[in-house]
């Protein structure tokens, strides 16, 4: 069972209409698989196929989805487009959301050139850097803006997420600035431990941590 599957073994909502952490995490995994399935032309997908790509038990997948309605048929599977739309509604991620990228070094350029955010309705509406040699350049059709314009651009473009692809030693300073500008969600590509107010959500992604996790279960 994957780490995401272990977060929760039920499909109960955590107070009102709020999903539990485990359910939200698993639904996000299912949506990732459905998005890629649609890109390769698949019209239907089974819970077993989703299981193979997420390492979440097929029974758990069916239990999660049945908690929100009847989306598939036994022996036929799920309609990829229909289920994608339903999960987006459940996760409240319909429509387009603007994000800002901080740092356009190698990692930042890879993020800017990737379709991973666009596939899920996230639009990189602004990119910032402090290097004068990079400011004014265009990365994948996106002009690199001077860091000093951060506050006004975040307000003008209604930025809701800040993606940090900066050196670790600069991450806290950038986090402080984007929080002061009103951003409530930070996607952190650095190893820095960010100190933010309790109403700000930080998601840190670390390939090394994920590999250590996978290695532990491989060796035990």
Residue frames as qw, qx, qy, qz and C-alpha x, y, z in Angstrom:
[[0.000, 0.889, 0.458, 0.000, 0.00, 0.00, 0.00],
 [0.416, 0.517, -0.034, 0.748, 1.39, 3.45, -0.87],
 [0.221, -0.137, -0.441, 0.859, 2.03, 6.29, 1.58],
 [0.321, -0.117, -0.156, -0.927, -0.98, 8.11, 0.17],
 [0.641, -0.274, -0.623, -0.354, -3.20, 5.09, 0.75],
 [0.535, -0.223, -0.679, 0.450, -2.00, 4.78, 4.32],
 [0.008, -0.202, 0.197, -0.959, -3.02, 8.33, 5.21],
 [0.549, 0.024, 0.357, -0.755, -6.63, 7.23, 5.59],
 [0.050, 0.037, 0.978, 0.199, -8.65, 4.04, 5.09],
 [0.223, 0.599, 0.714, -0.286, -12.10, 5.60, 4.90],
 [0.197, 0.418, 0.451, 0.763, -14.05, 7.95, 2.67],
 [0.222, -0.791, -0.519, 0.236, -15.57, 10.04, 5.42],
 [0.223, 0.754, 0.041, 0.617, -15.51, 13.80, 5.16],
 [0.485, -0.182, -0.483, 0.706, -13.66, 15.67, 7.90],
 [0.032, -0.540, -0.392, 0.744, -16.30, 18.08, 9.08],
 [0.412, 0.664, 0.068, -0.620, -18.96, 19.50, 6.77],
 [0.812, 0.577, 0.020, -0.088, -17.92, 19.21, 3.14],
 [0.026, 0.802, -0.596, -0.033, -14.20, 19.01, 3.85],
 [0.908, 0.178, -0.380, -0.019, -12.40, 15.84, 2.73],
 [0.771, -0.564, 0.214, 0.203, -10.04, 13.97, 5.00],
 [0.054, -0.756, 0.553, 0.346, -6.36, 14.31, 4.10],
 [0.460, -0.129, 0.858, 0.191, -6.20, 10.67, 2.98],
 [0.537, 0.594, 0.597, -0.042, -9.20, 10.87, 0.66],
 [0.255, 0.925, -0.069, -0.272, -8.06, 14.15, -0.91],
 [0.208, -0.621, 0.687, 0.315, -4.58, 12.72, -1.47],
 [0.493, 0.086, 0.850, 0.165, -5.89, 9.55, -3.11],
 [0.480, 0.757, 0.421, -0.140, -8.40, 11.40, -5.30],
 [0.104, 0.877, -0.323, -0.340, -5.56, 13.61, -6.51],
 [0.336, -0.343, 0.831, 0.281, -3.61, 10.49, -7.43],
 [0.530, 0.425, 0.733, 0.023, -6.58, 9.10, -9.36],
 [0.343, 0.893, 0.131, -0.262, -6.95, 12.39, -11.21],
 [0.116, -0.700, 0.589, 0.386, -3.28, 12.32, -12.19],
 [0.410, -0.021, 0.882, 0.233, -3.71, 8.86, -13.73],
 [0.449, 0.670, 0.581, -0.112, -6.93, 9.86, -15.50],
 [0.163, 0.891, -0.140, -0.400, -5.28, 12.96, -16.95],
 [0.145, -0.507, 0.759, 0.382, -2.44, 10.91, -18.41],
 [0.458, 0.242, 0.854, 0.058, -4.84, 8.23, -19.64],
 [0.412, 0.809, 0.331, -0.259, -6.80, 10.86, -21.54],
 [0.046, 0.807, -0.410, -0.423, -3.60, 12.21, -23.10],
 [0.162, -0.283, 0.888, 0.324, -2.80, 8.80, -24.61],
 [0.450, 0.050, -0.527, -0.719, -6.34, 8.41, -25.94],
 [0.145, -0.183, -0.957, 0.172, -7.94, 6.06, -23.39],
 [0.406, -0.409, -0.307, -0.758, -11.72, 6.39, -23.11],
 [0.809, -0.487, -0.126, -0.305, -12.24, 3.99, -20.23],
 [0.260, 0.477, -0.735, 0.406, -10.17, 2.75, -17.32],
 [0.756, -0.392, -0.515, -0.098, -10.68, 0.13, -14.62],
 [0.527, -0.811, 0.189, -0.171, -9.99, 0.40, -10.90],
 [0.912, -0.185, 0.202, 0.305, -7.32, -2.28, -11.38],
 [0.600, 0.541, 0.078, 0.584, -5.53, -0.15, -13.97],
 [0.146, -0.879, 0.108, -0.441, -5.65, 2.88, -11.66],
 [0.811, -0.562, 0.159, 0.013, -4.31, 0.64, -8.90],
 [0.876, 0.133, 0.107, 0.451, -1.32, -0.40, -11.02],
 [0.388, 0.630, -0.003, 0.673, -0.30, 3.24, -11.52],
 [0.283, -0.755, 0.148, -0.573, -0.87, 4.41, -7.94],
 [0.385, 0.127, -0.838, 0.365, -0.12, 1.33, -5.80],
 [0.436, -0.091, 0.429, -0.786, -3.45, 1.92, -4.07],
 [0.262, 0.126, 0.955, -0.057, -5.58, -1.19, -3.65],
 [0.161, -0.225, -0.626, -0.729, -8.35, -1.48, -6.26],
 [0.334, -0.588, -0.736, 0.040, -10.91, -2.17, -3.56],
 [0.264, -0.540, -0.276, 0.750, -9.91, 1.06, -1.80],
 [0.026, -0.068, 0.390, 0.918, -10.25, 2.93, -5.11],
 [0.270, -0.417, -0.730, -0.470, -13.77, 1.62, -5.69],
 [0.368, -0.614, -0.609, 0.342, -14.69, 2.41, -2.07],
 [0.206, -0.356, -0.044, 0.910, -13.37, 5.97, -2.37],
 [0.108, -0.043, -0.488, -0.865, -15.27, 6.66, -5.59],
 [0.318, -0.469, -0.785, -0.250, -18.51, 4.99, -4.52],
 [0.270, -0.494, -0.524, 0.640, -18.60, 7.32, -1.52],
 [0.053, 0.409, -0.041, -0.910, -19.41, 10.17, -3.93],
 [0.657, 0.427, -0.012, -0.621, -21.76, 8.47, -6.39],
 [0.833, 0.130, 0.530, 0.096, -21.99, 5.75, -9.00],
 [0.126, 0.778, -0.364, -0.497, -19.33, 6.46, -11.62],
 [0.180, 0.412, -0.826, -0.340, -18.56, 3.11, -13.26],
 [0.902, 0.016, -0.051, -0.429, -19.93, -0.29, -14.20],
 [0.678, -0.368, 0.635, 0.043, -18.61, -3.69, -13.17],
 [0.731, 0.176, 0.585, 0.304, -16.67, -5.20, -16.04],
 [0.433, 0.803, 0.270, 0.309, -16.75, -1.95, -18.01],
 [0.541, -0.093, -0.156, 0.821, -14.77, 0.45, -15.84],
 [0.050, -0.764, -0.286, 0.576, -14.94, 4.22, -15.64],
 [0.475, 0.783, 0.230, 0.330, -15.36, 6.79, -18.39],
 [0.606, -0.054, -0.139, 0.781, -12.09, 8.75, -18.22],
 [0.051, 0.405, 0.123, 0.904, -13.51, 12.18, -19.09],
 [0.539, -0.625, -0.347, -0.446, -16.59, 11.83, -16.89],
 [0.772, -0.468, -0.314, 0.292, -14.66, 10.60, -13.86],
 [0.475, 0.111, -0.094, 0.868, -12.03, 13.32, -14.29],
 [0.162, -0.525, -0.189, -0.814, -14.76, 15.94, -14.25],
 [0.685, -0.604, -0.347, -0.213, -16.41, 14.48, -11.16],
 [0.743, -0.289, -0.270, 0.541, -13.15, 14.29, -9.21],
 [0.270, 0.283, -0.003, 0.920, -12.35, 17.90, -10.13],
 [0.410, -0.623, -0.255, -0.616, -15.74, 18.89, -8.72],
 [0.792, -0.505, -0.328, 0.103, -15.09, 16.96, -5.52],
 [0.661, -0.177, -0.121, 0.719, -11.64, 18.54, -5.15],
 [0.042, 0.931, 0.241, -0.272, -13.08, 21.94, -6.14],
 [0.409, -0.436, 0.424, 0.680, -10.42, 22.43, -8.82],
 [0.507, 0.643, 0.523, 0.236, -12.60, 23.26, -11.82],
 [0.163, 0.986, 0.045, 0.005, -11.56, 26.24, -13.88],
 [0.668, 0.454, -0.223, 0.546, -8.16, 27.88, -14.14],
 [0.557, -0.803, -0.079, 0.196, -5.96, 29.01, -11.27],
 [0.417, 0.820, -0.251, 0.301, -3.01, 31.39, -11.59],
 [0.821, -0.466, -0.003, 0.331, 0.35, 30.59, -10.08],
 [0.172, 0.932, -0.317, 0.039, 3.68, 32.43, -9.94],
 [0.930, 0.060, -0.140, 0.334, 7.08, 30.81, -10.46],
 [0.230, -0.934, 0.272, 0.014, 10.05, 32.10, -8.47],
 [0.451, -0.513, 0.670, 0.289, 13.46, 31.29, -9.90],
 [0.802, 0.552, 0.003, -0.226, 14.15, 30.51, -13.57],
 [0.174, -0.585, 0.775, 0.166, 17.37, 28.57, -13.26],
 [0.221, 0.149, -0.911, -0.315, 17.53, 25.02, -14.59],
 [0.044, 0.319, 0.903, -0.283, 14.81, 23.76, -12.28],
 [0.269, 0.556, 0.299, -0.727, 12.60, 26.79, -12.86],
 [0.323, 0.398, -0.533, -0.673, 12.98, 26.46, -16.62],
 [0.134, -0.046, -0.981, -0.131, 12.01, 22.79, -16.41],
 [0.141, 0.466, 0.715, -0.501, 8.90, 23.76, -14.43],
 [0.291, 0.559, -0.027, -0.776, 8.01, 26.51, -16.92],
 [0.327, 0.338, -0.693, -0.547, 8.42, 24.15, -19.88],
 [0.033, 0.098, 0.989, -0.102, 6.45, 21.31, -18.31],
 [0.414, -0.307, -0.468, -0.718, 2.75, 20.70, -18.96],
 [0.344, -0.226, -0.858, 0.306, 2.19, 19.21, -15.49],
 [0.066, 0.324, 0.446, -0.832, 0.53, 22.33, -14.08],
 [0.378, 0.185, -0.308, -0.853, -1.46, 23.18, -17.21],
 [0.364, -0.096, -0.894, -0.244, -2.83, 19.63, -17.35],
 [0.293, -0.458, -0.779, 0.313, -4.61, 20.30, -14.06],
 [0.044, -0.870, -0.432, -0.234, -5.88, 23.81, -14.70],
 [0.457, -0.740, -0.022, 0.493, -2.95, 25.76, -13.25],
 [0.532, 0.771, 0.099, 0.337, -1.64, 28.63, -15.34],
 [0.593, -0.316, -0.067, 0.738, 1.85, 29.99, -14.73],
 [0.172, 0.921, 0.331, 0.113, 0.82, 33.62, -14.98],
 [0.022, 0.948, -0.281, 0.147, 4.11, 35.16, -13.84],
 [0.896, -0.033, -0.182, 0.405, 7.78, 34.22, -13.40],
 [0.177, -0.967, 0.158, -0.098, 10.26, 36.14, -11.26],
 [0.856, 0.008, -0.162, 0.491, 14.01, 36.22, -10.80],
 [0.325, -0.893, 0.019, 0.310, 16.55, 38.50, -9.11],
 [0.607, -0.172, 0.443, 0.637, 19.26, 37.97, -11.76],
 [0.241, 0.706, -0.056, -0.663, 19.36, 41.03, -14.08],
 [0.022, 0.325, -0.789, -0.521, 20.64, 38.78, -16.89],
 [0.074, 0.277, 0.953, 0.096, 17.43, 36.75, -16.75],
 [0.194, 0.633, 0.466, -0.587, 14.90, 39.54, -16.22],
 [0.363, 0.625, -0.188, -0.664, 13.20, 40.46, -19.47],
 [0.068, 0.217, -0.910, -0.346, 13.94, 37.12, -21.10],
 [0.767, 0.015, -0.076, -0.637, 11.13, 34.85, -22.24],
 [0.142, -0.201, 0.965, -0.092, 10.75, 31.28, -20.98],
 [0.095, 0.336, 0.929, 0.119, 8.18, 29.20, -22.86],
 [0.045, -0.627, -0.496, -0.598, 6.30, 32.34, -23.85],
 [0.482, -0.806, -0.334, 0.078, 6.48, 33.77, -20.33],
 [0.273, 0.755, -0.244, 0.544, 8.43, 36.98, -19.64],
 [0.647, -0.265, -0.499, 0.512, 10.73, 36.83, -16.61],
 [0.153, -0.896, -0.163, -0.383, 9.80, 39.73, -14.33],
 [0.213, 0.483, -0.521, 0.671, 11.90, 41.66, -11.86],
 [0.431, -0.305, -0.791, 0.309, 11.47, 40.36, -8.32],
 [0.048, -0.136, -0.321, 0.936, 10.68, 43.86, -7.11],
 [0.430, -0.079, -0.316, -0.842, 7.36, 43.73, -8.94],
 [0.195, -0.112, -0.967, 0.120, 6.19, 40.73, -6.91],
 [0.122, 0.362, 0.654, -0.653, 3.52, 42.41, -4.79],
 [0.402, 0.425, -0.039, -0.810, 1.77, 44.34, -7.56],
 [0.404, 0.213, -0.758, -0.465, 1.82, 41.43, -10.04],
 [0.089, -0.154, -0.957, 0.229, 0.42, 38.97, -7.49],
 [0.258, 0.453, 0.481, -0.705, -2.46, 41.35, -6.88],
 [0.392, 0.450, -0.295, -0.746, -3.06, 42.18, -10.57],
 [0.468, 0.214, -0.779, -0.359, -2.97, 38.57, -11.77],
 [0.798, -0.317, 0.118, -0.498, -4.80, 37.10, -8.78],
 [0.482, 0.356, -0.789, 0.136, -1.98, 34.66, -7.99],
 [0.789, -0.473, 0.031, -0.392, -3.07, 32.00, -5.51],
 [0.949, -0.215, 0.096, 0.211, -0.01, 29.71, -5.52],
 [0.080, 0.874, -0.473, -0.079, 3.71, 30.49, -5.38],
 [0.982, 0.100, -0.047, 0.155, 6.10, 27.87, -6.79],
 [0.274, -0.871, 0.393, 0.108, 9.59, 28.16, -5.29],
 [0.926, 0.253, 0.025, 0.280, 12.45, 26.96, -7.52],
 [0.073, 0.910, -0.301, 0.276, 15.08, 29.14, -5.87],
 [0.456, 0.313, -0.718, 0.422, 18.27, 28.25, -3.94],
 [0.575, -0.487, -0.646, 0.125, 17.43, 26.86, -0.50],
 [0.384, -0.261, -0.338, 0.819, 19.08, 29.78, 1.26],
 [0.112, -0.058, -0.160, -0.979, 16.70, 32.20, -0.48],
 [0.291, -0.384, -0.822, -0.303, 13.52, 30.21, 0.05],
 [0.260, -0.572, -0.627, 0.460, 12.48, 31.66, 3.43],
 [0.055, -0.367, 0.016, 0.928, 12.90, 35.23, 2.21],
 [0.226, -0.080, -0.627, -0.741, 10.77, 34.53, -0.86],
 [0.315, -0.461, -0.829, -0.004, 8.18, 32.76, 1.27],
 [0.174, -0.510, -0.424, 0.728, 7.99, 35.79, 3.58],
 [0.070, 0.243, -0.250, -0.935, 7.48, 38.11, 0.61],
 [0.293, -0.195, -0.740, -0.574, 4.75, 36.07, -1.10],
 [0.295, -0.515, -0.766, 0.248, 2.87, 35.57, 2.17],
 [0.098, -0.462, -0.220, 0.853, 3.02, 39.32, 2.79],
 [0.181, 0.130, -0.457, -0.861, 1.59, 39.78, -0.73],
 [0.678, 0.048, 0.184, -0.710, -1.40, 37.57, 0.14],
 [0.628, 0.222, -0.705, -0.242, -0.45, 34.13, -1.23],
 [0.712, -0.390, 0.368, -0.453, -1.79, 31.27, 0.91],
 [0.977, 0.045, 0.207, 0.031, -0.31, 28.24, -0.89],
 [0.041, 0.790, -0.581, -0.190, 3.40, 27.61, -1.47],
 [0.985, 0.170, 0.004, 0.040, 4.77, 24.75, -3.56],
 [0.273, -0.839, 0.461, 0.093, 8.34, 24.35, -2.37],
 [0.893, 0.383, -0.222, 0.077, 10.93, 22.65, -4.62],
 [0.205, 0.666, -0.580, 0.422, 13.76, 23.41, -2.18],
 [0.644, -0.159, -0.704, 0.255, 14.96, 21.51, 0.88],
 [0.008, 0.294, -0.362, 0.885, 14.42, 24.54, 3.12],
 [0.220, -0.508, -0.800, 0.232, 12.11, 24.22, 6.11],
 [0.006, -0.469, -0.203, -0.860, 9.78, 27.17, 5.70],
 [0.120, -0.378, -0.652, 0.646, 8.36, 29.05, 8.67],
 [0.144, -0.319, -0.423, -0.836, 4.97, 30.45, 7.63],
 [0.444, -0.135, 0.345, -0.816, 1.74, 31.53, 9.37],
 [0.389, 0.073, 0.890, -0.227, -0.74, 28.80, 10.30],
 [0.601, 0.580, 0.359, -0.417, -3.16, 29.85, 7.56],
 [0.398, 0.685, -0.499, -0.351, -0.57, 29.28, 4.81],
 [0.960, 0.005, 0.276, -0.040, -0.17, 25.81, 3.29],
 [0.079, 0.718, -0.646, -0.247, 3.29, 24.62, 2.24],
 [0.977, 0.119, 0.171, -0.043, 3.81, 21.52, 0.11],
 [0.110, -0.736, 0.625, 0.237, 7.45, 20.47, -0.21],
 [0.951, 0.292, -0.019, -0.098, 8.37, 18.01, -2.92],
 [0.200, -0.721, 0.659, 0.082, 11.64, 16.10, -2.53],
 [0.817, 0.312, -0.446, -0.190, 12.68, 13.27, -4.88],
 [0.268, 0.391, -0.800, 0.368, 15.26, 12.14, -2.31],
 [0.445, -0.134, 0.601, -0.649, 12.62, 11.71, 0.41],
 [0.848, 0.213, -0.008, -0.485, 10.37, 9.75, -1.94],
 [0.666, 0.413, -0.620, 0.020, 13.29, 7.50, -2.94],
 [0.019, -0.327, 0.794, -0.512, 14.18, 6.88, 0.70],
 [0.670, 0.007, 0.383, -0.635, 10.56, 5.91, 1.34],
 [0.860, 0.327, -0.248, -0.302, 10.50, 3.54, -1.63],
 [0.437, 0.463, -0.740, 0.217, 13.86, 2.04, -0.65],
 [0.352, -0.289, 0.678, -0.577, 12.66, 1.32, 2.89],
 [0.820, 0.121, 0.305, -0.468, 9.77, -0.83, 1.64],
 [0.743, 0.493, -0.438, -0.116, 11.97, -2.49, -0.98],
 [0.306, 0.451, -0.765, 0.343, 14.47, -3.58, 1.66],
 [0.314, -0.155, 0.719, -0.600, 11.96, -4.67, 4.32]]
